[in-house]
């Protein structure tokens, strides 16, 4: 699970996407959410928790 803020002022989204593409796993998800660095919508947190709990 790779969570990225689309409008992140510290880490531009295209760089985050490039990093995601370099991950070697075939079981990966890129979650892009609108907002600035640190703006985590409740839906993003729920999706991250579900992704992790399904794999534990």
PQR file with spaces between the fields and no chain letter, atoms N, CA, C, O and H, PARSE charges and radii, in Angstrom:
ATOM       1  N    UNK     1       0.857   -1.164    0.000 -0.4000 1.5000
ATOM       2  CA   UNK     1       0.000    0.000    0.000 -0.0000 2.0000
ATOM       3  C    UNK     1       0.898    1.219    0.000  0.5500 1.7000
ATOM       4  O    UNK     1       1.730    1.383    0.893 -0.5500 1.4000
ATOM       5  N    UNK     2       0.737    2.065   -0.985 -0.4000 1.5000
ATOM       6  CA   UNK     2       1.508    3.292   -1.096 -0.0000 2.0000
ATOM       7  C    UNK     2       0.509    4.441   -1.126  0.5500 1.7000
ATOM       8  O    UNK     2      -0.252    4.589   -2.082 -0.5500 1.4000
ATOM       9  H    UNK     2       0.062    1.932   -1.710  0.4000 1.0000
ATOM      10  N    UNK     3       0.518    5.238   -0.089 -0.4000 1.5000
ATOM      11  CA   UNK     3      -0.419    6.357    0.014 -0.0000 2.0000
ATOM      12  C    UNK     3       0.300    7.641   -0.361  0.5500 1.7000
ATOM      13  O    UNK     3       1.350    7.959    0.199 -0.5500 1.4000
ATOM      14  H    UNK     3       1.136    5.118    0.687  0.4000 1.0000
ATOM      15  N    UNK     4      -0.264    8.378   -1.307 -0.4000 1.5000
ATOM      16  CA   UNK     4       0.350    9.619   -1.773 -0.0000 2.0000
ATOM      17  C    UNK     4      -0.698   10.722   -1.844  0.5500 1.7000
ATOM      18  O    UNK     4      -1.822   10.504   -2.297 -0.5500 1.4000
ATOM      19  H    UNK     4      -1.117    8.120   -1.761  0.4000 1.0000
ATOM      20  N    UNK     5      -0.314   11.891   -1.395 -0.4000 1.5000
ATOM      21  CA   UNK     5      -1.182   13.057   -1.525 -0.0000 2.0000
ATOM      22  C    UNK     5      -0.901   13.706   -2.890  0.5500 1.7000
ATOM      23  O    UNK     5       0.253   13.978   -3.223 -0.5500 1.4000
ATOM      24  H    UNK     5       0.599   12.068   -1.027  0.4000 1.0000
ATOM      25  N    UNK     6      -1.930   13.945   -3.657 -0.4000 1.5000
ATOM      26  CA   UNK     6      -1.795   14.487   -5.008 -0.0000 2.0000
ATOM      27  C    UNK     6      -1.159   15.873   -4.993  0.5500 1.7000
ATOM      28  O    UNK     6      -0.338   16.184   -5.856 -0.5500 1.4000
ATOM      29  H    UNK     6      -2.867   13.723   -3.386  0.4000 1.0000
ATOM      30  N    UNK     7      -1.522   16.695   -4.038 -0.4000 1.5000
ATOM      31  CA   UNK     7      -1.028   18.072   -3.971 -0.0000 2.0000
ATOM      32  C    UNK     7       0.016   18.253   -2.877  0.5500 1.7000
ATOM      33  O    UNK     7       0.109   19.322   -2.275 -0.5500 1.4000
ATOM      34  H    UNK     7      -2.189   16.442   -3.337  0.4000 1.0000
ATOM      35  N    UNK     8       0.804   17.206   -2.618 -0.4000 1.5000
ATOM      36  CA   UNK     8       1.819   17.248   -1.563 -0.0000 2.0000
ATOM      37  C    UNK     8       2.875   18.296   -1.908  0.5500 1.7000
ATOM      38  O    UNK     8       3.503   18.234   -2.965 -0.5500 1.4000
ATOM      39  H    UNK     8       0.729   16.337   -3.107  0.4000 1.0000
ATOM      40  N    UNK     9       3.065   19.266   -0.998 -0.4000 1.5000
ATOM      41  CA   UNK     9       4.018   20.336   -1.241 -0.0000 2.0000
ATOM      42  C    UNK     9       5.458   19.917   -0.923  0.5500 1.7000
ATOM      43  O    UNK     9       6.398   20.606   -1.319 -0.5500 1.4000
ATOM      44  H    UNK     9       2.556   19.316   -0.139  0.4000 1.0000
ATOM      45  N    UNK    10       5.641   18.797   -0.215 -0.4000 1.5000
ATOM      46  CA   UNK    10       6.985   18.312    0.114 -0.0000 2.0000
ATOM      47  C    UNK    10       7.481   17.262   -0.874  0.5500 1.7000
ATOM      48  O    UNK    10       8.657   17.245   -1.238 -0.5500 1.4000
ATOM      49  H    UNK    10       4.877   18.237    0.106  0.4000 1.0000
ATOM      50  N    UNK    11       6.584   16.399   -1.298 -0.4000 1.5000
ATOM      51  CA   UNK    11       6.938   15.305   -2.202 -0.0000 2.0000
ATOM      52  C    UNK    11       5.995   15.337   -3.404  0.5500 1.7000
ATOM      53  O    UNK    11       4.867   14.854   -3.305 -0.5500 1.4000
ATOM      54  H    UNK    11       5.629   16.413   -1.003  0.4000 1.0000
ATOM      55  N    UNK    12       6.430   15.895   -4.540 -0.4000 1.5000
ATOM      56  CA   UNK    12       5.555   15.977   -5.716 -0.0000 2.0000
ATOM      57  C    UNK    12       5.031   14.592   -6.122  0.5500 1.7000
ATOM      58  O    UNK    12       5.734   13.586   -6.026 -0.5500 1.4000
ATOM      59  H    UNK    12       7.346   16.288   -4.620  0.4000 1.0000
ATOM      60  N    UNK    13       3.788   14.579   -6.571 -0.4000 1.5000
ATOM      61  CA   UNK    13       3.120   13.315   -6.876 -0.0000 2.0000
ATOM      62  C    UNK    13       3.859   12.519   -7.938  0.5500 1.7000
ATOM      63  O    UNK    13       3.935   11.295   -7.833 -0.5500 1.4000
ATOM      64  H    UNK    13       3.217   15.396   -6.649  0.4000 1.0000
ATOM      65  N    UNK    14       4.404   13.169   -8.956 -0.4000 1.5000
ATOM      66  CA   UNK    14       5.079   12.405  -10.007 -0.0000 2.0000
ATOM      67  C    UNK    14       6.300   11.663   -9.468  0.5500 1.7000
ATOM      68  O    UNK    14       6.618   10.575   -9.948 -0.5500 1.4000
ATOM      69  H    UNK    14       4.342   14.163   -9.042  0.4000 1.0000
ATOM      70  N    UNK    15       6.981   12.227   -8.488 -0.4000 1.5000
ATOM      71  CA   UNK    15       8.094   11.532   -7.853 -0.0000 2.0000
ATOM      72  C    UNK    15       7.622   10.360   -7.002  0.5500 1.7000
ATOM      73  O    UNK    15       8.261    9.309   -6.962 -0.5500 1.4000
ATOM      74  H    UNK    15       6.723   13.111   -8.098  0.4000 1.0000
ATOM      75  N    UNK    16       6.502   10.555   -6.324 -0.4000 1.5000
ATOM      76  CA   UNK    16       5.938    9.460   -5.526 -0.0000 2.0000
ATOM      77  C    UNK    16       5.494    8.321   -6.435  0.5500 1.7000
ATOM      78  O    UNK    16       5.660    7.147   -6.103 -0.5500 1.4000
ATOM      79  H    UNK    16       5.983   11.409   -6.356  0.4000 1.0000
ATOM      80  N    UNK    17       4.936    8.674   -7.573 -0.4000 1.5000
ATOM      81  CA   UNK    17       4.496    7.658   -8.546 -0.0000 2.0000
ATOM      82  C    UNK    17       5.690    6.889   -9.093  0.5500 1.7000
ATOM      83  O    UNK    17       5.622    5.672   -9.266 -0.5500 1.4000
ATOM      84  H    UNK    17       4.802    9.628   -7.844  0.4000 1.0000
ATOM      85  N    UNK    18       6.775    7.591   -9.364 -0.4000 1.5000
ATOM      86  CA   UNK    18       7.983    6.929   -9.863 -0.0000 2.0000
ATOM      87  C    UNK    18       8.528    5.947   -8.826  0.5500 1.7000
ATOM      88  O    UNK    18       8.962    4.850   -9.175 -0.5500 1.4000
ATOM      89  H    UNK    18       6.830    8.579   -9.223  0.4000 1.0000
ATOM      90  N    UNK    19       8.504    6.337   -7.568 -0.4000 1.5000
ATOM      91  CA   UNK    19       8.949    5.449   -6.501 -0.0000 2.0000
ATOM      92  C    UNK    19       8.045    4.223   -6.405  0.5500 1.7000
ATOM      93  O    UNK    19       8.531    3.103   -6.250 -0.5500 1.4000
ATOM      94  H    UNK    19       8.151    7.229   -7.284  0.4000 1.0000
ATOM      95  N    UNK    20       6.742    4.430   -6.495 -0.4000 1.5000
ATOM      96  CA   UNK    20       5.785    3.322   -6.477 -0.0000 2.0000
ATOM      97  C    UNK    20       6.083    2.343   -7.610  0.5500 1.7000
ATOM      98  O    UNK    20       6.065    1.129   -7.407 -0.5500 1.4000
ATOM      99  H    UNK    20       6.347    5.340   -6.620  0.4000 1.0000
ATOM     100  N    UNK    21       6.352    2.868   -8.791 -0.4000 1.5000
ATOM     101  CA   UNK    21       6.634    2.004   -9.946 -0.0000 2.0000
ATOM     102  C    UNK    21       7.882    1.150   -9.738  0.5500 1.7000
ATOM     103  O    UNK    21       7.993    0.069  -10.316 -0.5500 1.4000
ATOM     104  H    UNK    21       6.366    3.854   -8.956  0.4000 1.0000
ATOM     105  N    UNK    22       8.814    1.619   -8.927 -0.4000 1.5000
ATOM     106  CA   UNK    22      10.045    0.868   -8.662 -0.0000 2.0000
ATOM     107  C    UNK    22       9.871   -0.262   -7.644  0.5500 1.7000
ATOM     108  O    UNK    22      10.742   -1.124   -7.529 -0.5500 1.4000
ATOM     109  H    UNK    22       8.724    2.497   -8.457  0.4000 1.0000
ATOM     110  N    UNK    23       8.768   -0.269   -6.912 -0.4000 1.5000
ATOM     111  CA   UNK    23       8.530   -1.344   -5.948 -0.0000 2.0000
ATOM     112  C    UNK    23       8.404   -2.675   -6.687  0.5500 1.7000
ATOM     113  O    UNK    23       7.673   -2.775   -7.672 -0.5500 1.4000
ATOM     114  H    UNK    23       8.060    0.431   -7.006  0.4000 1.0000
ATOM     115  N    UNK    24       9.112   -3.687   -6.213 -0.4000 1.5000
ATOM     116  CA   UNK    24       9.166   -4.954   -6.920 -0.0000 2.0000
ATOM     117  C    UNK    24       7.972   -5.861   -6.731  0.5500 1.7000
ATOM     118  O    UNK    24       7.842   -6.850   -7.453 -0.5500 1.4000
ATOM     119  H    UNK    24       9.706   -3.606   -5.413  0.4000 1.0000
ATOM     120  N    UNK    25       7.112   -5.570   -5.806 -0.4000 1.5000
ATOM     121  CA   UNK    25       5.974   -6.434   -5.525 -0.0000 2.0000
ATOM     122  C    UNK    25       4.918   -6.362   -6.619  0.5500 1.7000
ATOM     123  O    UNK    25       4.689   -5.309   -7.215 -0.5500 1.4000
ATOM     124  H    UNK    25       7.218   -4.767   -5.220  0.4000 1.0000
ATOM     125  N    UNK    26       4.286   -7.491   -6.869 -0.4000 1.5000
ATOM     126  CA   UNK    26       3.140   -7.484   -7.789 -0.0000 2.0000
ATOM     127  C    UNK    26       1.849   -7.215   -7.024  0.5500 1.7000
ATOM     128  O    UNK    26       0.821   -6.889   -7.618 -0.5500 1.4000
ATOM     129  H    UNK    26       4.472   -8.346   -6.385  0.4000 1.0000
ATOM     130  N    UNK    27       1.911   -7.356   -5.706 -0.4000 1.5000
ATOM     131  CA   UNK    27       0.751   -7.100   -4.842 -0.0000 2.0000
ATOM     132  C    UNK    27       0.922   -5.716   -4.218  0.5500 1.7000
ATOM     133  O    UNK    27       1.312   -5.582   -3.058 -0.5500 1.4000
ATOM     134  H    UNK    27       2.746   -7.621   -5.224  0.4000 1.0000
ATOM     135  N    UNK    28       0.621   -4.702   -5.009 -0.4000 1.5000
ATOM     136  CA   UNK    28       0.785   -3.333   -4.526 -0.0000 2.0000
ATOM     137  C    UNK    28      -0.375   -2.481   -5.002  0.5500 1.7000
ATOM     138  O    UNK    28      -0.996   -2.748   -6.031 -0.5500 1.4000
ATOM     139  H    UNK    28       0.304   -4.812   -5.951  0.4000 1.0000
ATOM     140  N    UNK    29      -0.650   -1.444   -4.220 -0.4000 1.5000
ATOM     141  CA   UNK    29      -1.749   -0.523   -4.522 -0.0000 2.0000
ATOM     142  C    UNK    29      -1.249    0.894   -4.293  0.5500 1.7000
ATOM     143  O    UNK    29      -0.646    1.191   -3.262 -0.5500 1.4000
ATOM     144  H    UNK    29      -0.146   -1.227   -3.384  0.4000 1.0000
ATOM     145  N    UNK    30      -1.503    1.760   -5.256 -0.4000 1.5000
ATOM     146  CA   UNK    30      -1.204    3.183   -5.107 -0.0000 2.0000
ATOM     147  C    UNK    30      -2.503    3.891   -4.786  0.5500 1.7000
ATOM     148  O    UNK    30      -3.449    3.872   -5.574 -0.5500 1.4000
ATOM     149  H    UNK    30      -1.993    1.518   -6.093  0.4000 1.0000
ATOM     150  N    UNK    31      -2.537    4.512   -3.629 -0.4000 1.5000
ATOM     151  CA   UNK    31      -3.707    5.263   -3.208 -0.0000 2.0000
ATOM     152  C    UNK    31      -3.354    6.740   -3.288  0.5500 1.7000
ATOM     153  O    UNK    31      -2.601    7.245   -2.456 -0.5500 1.4000
ATOM     154  H    UNK    31      -1.769    4.527   -2.989  0.4000 1.0000
ATOM     155  N    UNK    32      -3.886    7.425   -4.271 -0.4000 1.5000
ATOM     156  CA   UNK    32      -3.667    8.858   -4.424 -0.0000 2.0000
ATOM     157  C    UNK    32      -4.880    9.613   -3.923  0.5500 1.7000
ATOM     158  O    UNK    32      -6.000    9.393   -4.383 -0.5500 1.4000
ATOM     159  H    UNK    32      -4.498    7.015   -4.947  0.4000 1.0000
ATOM     160  N    UNK    33      -4.645   10.501   -2.979 -0.4000 1.5000
ATOM     161  CA   UNK    33      -5.744   11.270   -2.398 -0.0000 2.0000
ATOM     162  C    UNK    33      -5.495   12.752   -2.621  0.5500 1.7000
ATOM     163  O    UNK    33      -4.348   13.196   -2.559 -0.5500 1.4000
ATOM     164  H    UNK    33      -3.735   10.679   -2.605  0.4000 1.0000
ATOM     165  N    UNK    34      -6.541   13.530   -2.878 -0.4000 1.5000
ATOM     166  CA   UNK    34      -6.353   14.964   -3.043 -0.0000 2.0000
ATOM     167  C    UNK    34      -5.943   15.604   -1.720  0.5500 1.7000
ATOM     168  O    UNK    34      -6.300   15.124   -0.644 -0.5500 1.4000
ATOM     169  H    UNK    34      -7.473   13.170   -2.928  0.4000 1.0000
ATOM     170  N    UNK    35      -5.197   16.682   -1.819 -0.4000 1.5000
ATOM     171  CA   UNK    35      -4.822   17.404   -0.613 -0.0000 2.0000
ATOM     172  C    UNK    35      -3.329   17.560   -0.469  0.5500 1.7000
ATOM     173  O    UNK    35      -2.541   17.007   -1.237 -0.5500 1.4000
ATOM     174  H    UNK    35      -4.907   17.072   -2.693  0.4000 1.0000
ATOM     175  N    UNK    36      -2.964   18.326    0.533 -0.4000 1.5000
ATOM     176  CA   UNK    36      -1.570   18.635    0.805 -0.0000 2.0000
ATOM     177  C    UNK    36      -0.962   17.583    1.717  0.5500 1.7000
ATOM     178  O    UNK    36      -1.648   16.675    2.189 -0.5500 1.4000
ATOM     179  H    UNK    36      -3.604   18.775    1.157  0.4000 1.0000
ATOM     180  N    UNK    37       0.338   17.720    1.957 -0.4000 1.5000
ATOM     181  CA   UNK    37       1.065   16.812    2.837 -0.0000 2.0000
ATOM     182  C    UNK    37       0.396   16.782    4.217  0.5500 1.7000
ATOM     183  O    UNK    37       0.173   17.827    4.828 -0.5500 1.4000
ATOM     184  H    UNK    37       0.895   18.457    1.574  0.4000 1.0000
ATOM     185  N    UNK    38       0.086   15.609    4.688 -0.4000 1.5000
ATOM     186  CA   UNK    38      -0.543   15.470    5.998 -0.0000 2.0000
ATOM     187  C    UNK    38      -2.060   15.462    5.985  0.5500 1.7000
ATOM     188  O    UNK    38      -2.682   15.175    7.008 -0.5500 1.4000
ATOM     189  H    UNK    38       0.266   14.759    4.192  0.4000 1.0000
ATOM     190  N    UNK    39      -2.671   15.771    4.845 -0.4000 1.5000
ATOM     191  CA   UNK    39      -4.135   15.704    4.732 -0.0000 2.0000
ATOM     192  C    UNK    39      -4.528   14.269    4.394  0.5500 1.7000
ATOM     193  O    UNK    39      -4.459   13.854    3.237 -0.5500 1.4000
ATOM     194  H    UNK    39      -2.166   16.004    4.014  0.4000 1.0000
ATOM     195  N    UNK    40      -4.929   13.537    5.386 -0.4000 1.5000
ATOM     196  CA   UNK    40      -5.308   12.140    5.178 -0.0000 2.0000
ATOM     197  C    UNK    40      -6.810   11.987    5.351  0.5500 1.7000
ATOM     198  O    UNK    40      -7.311   12.024    6.475 -0.5500 1.4000
ATOM     199  H    UNK    40      -4.985   13.874    6.326  0.4000 1.0000
ATOM     200  N    UNK    41      -7.537   11.816    4.246 -0.4000 1.5000
ATOM     201  CA   UNK    41      -8.982   11.633    4.372 -0.0000 2.0000
ATOM     202  C    UNK    41      -9.297   10.322    5.079  0.5500 1.7000
ATOM     203  O    UNK    41      -8.546    9.355    4.945 -0.5500 1.4000
ATOM     204  H    UNK    41      -7.130   11.786    3.333  0.4000 1.0000
ATOM     205  N    UNK    42     -10.383   10.273    5.822 -0.4000 1.5000
ATOM     206  CA   UNK    42     -10.757    9.042    6.536 -0.0000 2.0000
ATOM     207  C    UNK    42     -10.838    7.823    5.629  0.5500 1.7000
ATOM     208  O    UNK    42     -10.526    6.713    6.061 -0.5500 1.4000
ATOM     209  H    UNK    42     -10.993   11.057    5.931  0.4000 1.0000
ATOM     210  N    UNK    43     -11.248    8.008    4.388 -0.4000 1.5000
ATOM     211  CA   UNK    43     -11.347    6.864    3.471 -0.0000 2.0000
ATOM     212  C    UNK    43      -9.968    6.276    3.183  0.5500 1.7000
ATOM     213  O    UNK    43      -9.840    5.061    3.035 -0.5500 1.4000
ATOM     214  H    UNK    43     -11.501    8.910    4.037  0.4000 1.0000
ATOM     215  N    UNK    44      -8.940    7.111    3.102 -0.4000 1.5000
ATOM     216  CA   UNK    44      -7.585    6.617    2.853 -0.0000 2.0000
ATOM     217  C    UNK    44      -7.104    5.774    4.021  0.5500 1.7000
ATOM     218  O    UNK    44      -6.485    4.729    3.818 -0.5500 1.4000
ATOM     219  H    UNK    44      -9.044    8.098    3.222  0.4000 1.0000
ATOM     220  N    UNK    45      -7.379    6.210    5.226 -0.4000 1.5000
ATOM     221  CA   UNK    45      -6.974    5.459    6.415 -0.0000 2.0000
ATOM     222  C    UNK    45      -7.699    4.119    6.461  0.5500 1.7000
ATOM     223  O    UNK    45      -7.093    3.098    6.784 -0.5500 1.4000
ATOM     224  H    UNK    45      -7.882    7.059    5.391  0.4000 1.0000
ATOM     225  N    UNK    46      -8.977    4.115    6.146 -0.4000 1.5000
ATOM     226  CA   UNK    46      -9.764    2.880    6.127 -0.0000 2.0000
ATOM     227  C    UNK    46      -9.215    1.903    5.087  0.5500 1.7000
ATOM     228  O    UNK    46      -9.086    0.711    5.365 -0.5500 1.4000
ATOM     229  H    UNK    46      -9.470    4.945    5.884  0.4000 1.0000
ATOM     230  N    UNK    47      -8.895    2.398    3.902 -0.4000 1.5000
ATOM     231  CA   UNK    47      -8.364    1.534    2.840 -0.0000 2.0000
ATOM     232  C    UNK    47      -6.993    0.971    3.209  0.5500 1.7000
ATOM     233  O    UNK    47      -6.707   -0.192    2.927 -0.5500 1.4000
ATOM     234  H    UNK    47      -9.000    3.366    3.676  0.4000 1.0000
ATOM     235  N    UNK    48      -6.154    1.775    3.829 -0.4000 1.5000
ATOM     236  CA   UNK    48      -4.829    1.302    4.258 -0.0000 2.0000
ATOM     237  C    UNK    48      -4.968    0.205    5.306  0.5500 1.7000
ATOM     238  O    UNK    48      -4.273   -0.809    5.242 -0.5500 1.4000
ATOM     239  H    UNK    48      -6.387    2.721    4.058  0.4000 1.0000
ATOM     240  N    UNK    49      -5.849    0.402    6.254 -0.4000 1.5000
ATOM     241  CA   UNK    49      -6.062   -0.604    7.302 -0.0000 2.0000
ATOM     242  C    UNK    49      -6.585   -1.906    6.703  0.5500 1.7000
ATOM     243  O    UNK    49      -6.150   -2.990    7.093 -0.5500 1.4000
ATOM     244  H    UNK    49      -6.413    1.226    6.306  0.4000 1.0000
ATOM     245  N    UNK    50      -7.508   -1.801    5.765 -0.4000 1.5000
ATOM     246  CA   UNK    50      -8.067   -3.001    5.126 -0.0000 2.0000
ATOM     247  C    UNK    50      -6.989   -3.747    4.340  0.5500 1.7000
ATOM     248  O    UNK    50      -6.914   -4.974    4.407 -0.5500 1.4000
ATOM     249  H    UNK    50      -7.861   -0.920    5.448  0.4000 1.0000
ATOM     250  N    UNK    51      -6.168   -3.028    3.608 -0.4000 1.5000
ATOM     251  CA   UNK    51      -5.096   -3.639    2.821 -0.0000 2.0000
ATOM     252  C    UNK    51      -4.155   -4.432    3.729  0.5500 1.7000
ATOM     253  O    UNK    51      -3.804   -5.574    3.433 -0.5500 1.4000
ATOM     254  H    UNK    51      -6.229   -2.031    3.553  0.4000 1.0000
ATOM     255  N    UNK    52      -3.753   -3.810    4.833 -0.4000 1.5000
ATOM     256  CA   UNK    52      -2.815   -4.467    5.750 -0.0000 2.0000
ATOM     257  C    UNK    52      -3.467   -5.645    6.451  0.5500 1.7000
ATOM     258  O    UNK    52      -2.863   -6.713    6.555 -0.5500 1.4000
ATOM     259  H    UNK    52      -4.038   -2.882    5.074  0.4000 1.0000
ATOM     260  N    UNK    53      -4.691   -5.466    6.935 -0.4000 1.5000
ATOM     261  CA   UNK    53      -5.341   -6.556    7.675 -0.0000 2.0000
ATOM     262  C    UNK    53      -5.630   -7.760    6.790  0.5500 1.7000
ATOM     263  O    UNK    53      -5.638   -8.887    7.285 -0.5500 1.4000
ATOM     264  H    UNK    53      -5.181   -4.598    6.851  0.4000 1.0000
ATOM     265  N    UNK    54      -5.866   -7.560    5.498 -0.4000 1.5000
ATOM     266  CA   UNK    54      -6.101   -8.674    4.584 -0.0000 2.0000
ATOM     267  C    UNK    54      -4.839   -9.501    4.362  0.5500 1.7000
ATOM     268  O    UNK    54      -4.912  -10.664    3.963 -0.5500 1.4000
ATOM     269  H    UNK    54      -5.859   -6.644    5.096  0.4000 1.0000
ATOM     270  N    UNK    55      -3.695   -8.902    4.620 -0.4000 1.5000
ATOM     271  CA   UNK    55      -2.435   -9.574    4.356 -0.0000 2.0000
ATOM     272  C    UNK    55      -1.755  -10.116    5.618  0.5500 1.7000
ATOM     273  O    UNK    55      -0.705  -10.754    5.535 -0.5500 1.4000
ATOM     274  H    UNK    55      -3.636   -7.957    4.944  0.4000 1.0000
ATOM     275  N    UNK    56      -2.345   -9.864    6.765 -0.4000 1.5000
ATOM     276  CA   UNK    56      -1.769  -10.382    8.010 -0.0000 2.0000
ATOM     277  C    UNK    56      -2.284  -11.769    8.337  0.5500 1.7000
ATOM     278  O    UNK    56      -1.898  -12.348    9.352 -0.5500 1.4000
ATOM     279  H    UNK    56      -3.197   -9.346    6.833  0.4000 1.0000
